[in-house]
Amino acid sequence: MCYYVTEGYDMKDNTVTVETKEGYITFLTLAQAARELGVVRMTLFRWYKKGQLFTIPFGGRRWVPFSEVERLQRERKDDNK
């Protein structure tokens, strides 16, 4: 899969937005994704190592698609029911 950075790096939000064939994708850092999910960053790294979290390496960091954060939020909400 090939990504093209179109919106660039947002210094304020610390996000990257890329264009794909399907549209635009916003990526968060592991720290941002952890904050959104209410877990520590190491938890996300463990999930990544187990294959439970999709990330991409870019610029010396691992980036999490916002859609992955939304998916995990839904799964965690369903688990708490």
SULKAQUI-V413842 format. One record per residue. N is the residue number from 1. RES is the residue in one letter. PSI is psi as a letter, one per 30 degrees, with the letter a starting at -180 (none if undefined). OMEGA is omega as a letter, one per 40 degrees, with the letter a starting at -180 (NA if undefined). BURIAL is b if it has 24 or more other C-alpha atoms within 12 Angstrom, else e. Layout:
N_RES_PSI_OMEGA_BURIAL, N_RES_PSI_OMEGA_BURIAL
This chain:
1_M_k_a_e, 2_C_k_i_e, 3_Y_k_i_e, 4_Y_k_i_e, 5_V_j_a_e, 6_T_e_a_e, 7_E_f_i_e, 8_G_a_a_e, 9_Y_k_i_e, 10_D_j_a_e, 11_M_e_a_e, 12_K_e_a_e, 13_D_f_a_e, 14_N_h_a_e, 15_T_l_i_b, 16_V_k_i_b, 17_T_k_a_b, 18_V_l_i_b, 19_E_k_i_e, 20_T_l_i_e, 21_K_e_a_e, 22_E_f_a_e, 23_G_a_a_e, 24_Y_k_i_e, 25_I_k_i_b, 26_T_k_i_b, 27_F_k_i_b, 28_L_l_i_b, 29_T_l_i_b, 30_L_e_a_b, 31_A_e_i_b, 32_Q_e_a_b, 33_A_e_i_b, 34_A_e_i_b, 35_R_e_i_e, 36_E_e_a_e, 37_L_f_a_b, 38_G_h_i_e, 39_V_l_i_e, 40_V_l_a_e, 41_R_e_a_e, 42_M_e_i_e, 43_T_e_i_e, 44_L_e_i_b, 45_F_e_i_b, 46_R_e_i_e, 47_W_e_i_e, 48_Y_e_a_e, 49_K_e_i_e, 50_K_f_a_e, 51_G_g_a_e, 52_Q_f_a_e, 53_L_k_i_b, 54_F_k_i_b, 55_T_l_i_b, 56_I_k_i_b, 57_P_k_i_e, 58_F_k_i_e, 59_G_h_i_e, 60_G_g_i_e, 61_R_l_i_e, 62_R_k_a_b, 63_W_k_a_b, 64_V_k_i_b, 65_P_k_i_b, 66_F_f_i_b, 67_S_e_i_e, 68_E_e_i_b, 69_V_e_i_b, 70_E_e_i_e, 71_R_e_a_e, 72_L_e_i_b, 73_Q_e_i_e, 74_R_e_a_e, 75_E_e_a_e, 76_R_e_i_e, 77_K_e_i_e, 78_D_e_i_e, 79_D_f_a_e, 80_N_f_i_e, 81_K_none_NA_e
